[in-house]
Amino acid sequence: MESKICQTCKQEKSLTEFYKFTNKYGKTYYRRDCKQCVGLKSQAWRAKNTERSKEIDQKYFEKLEKEGYWQDKNIRHKESGYYLDWQRSNPDKLKQYNNLHDDHEISEKEWIANKNYFNNECAYCGLKLENHWVRYAGKWMLGDFHKDHMVHDGSNGLENCIPACKSCNTSKHTALLIEWYNIHNKNYSQKRYNKIIKWCTEDYKKYLKLRSVKNV
């Protein structure tokens, strides 16, 4: 499998972890930074330039609203039974998605530290862990948060792990953070958004010493 070295994190990764571009002559290029680093840089910039980000988002969402995007999306996904049809047609992908929160390569101590950092609340909506009820085998019970990939196709490390309730994790699915967690999301909070970015770009490093033994 072909690979290249990311110019930011300096790690050698598969070409599938880099954005690919094709020019008008048909020649293929790969971005110098991996998808993980590109995503983190973008989110970090937004956290530091909140007012400018809001202006960009507002223009973008106004354009989508003018084009009827939200209405069309609602029709496609709800009235047409899009999600149900997709689940029936993609049982293997559904199973893989449902197990996403188990893919992170972090220790149990790191996971506990991760949740403590976010005050044992869903990083997106603020739901407390003590109130995280999930339905399993026809019964309601208290369940742990999901280990959400902030950058969906990014790393499985602590820097890309966000504690999320089942509802938020399911709703976000594979979307980019800005596509899902924005002013149109009823649970959106600028404060929580900034904390997510701070964790993924800086604060996670404080807890890497807990990485010694996985799941211990």
ABEGO torsion letter per residue (X at the ends): XBBBBBAAAGBBBBAAABBBBBBAAGBBBBBABBAAAAAAAAAAAAAABAAAAAAAAAAAAAAAAAAGAAAAAAAAAAAAGAAAAAAAABAAAAAAAAAAAAABBBBAAAAAAAAAAAGGBBAAAGBBAAABBBBBGGBBBBBBBBBBBABAABBABAAABBBBBAAAAAAAEABBAAAABBAABAABBAAAAAAAAAAAAAAAAAAAAAAABBGX
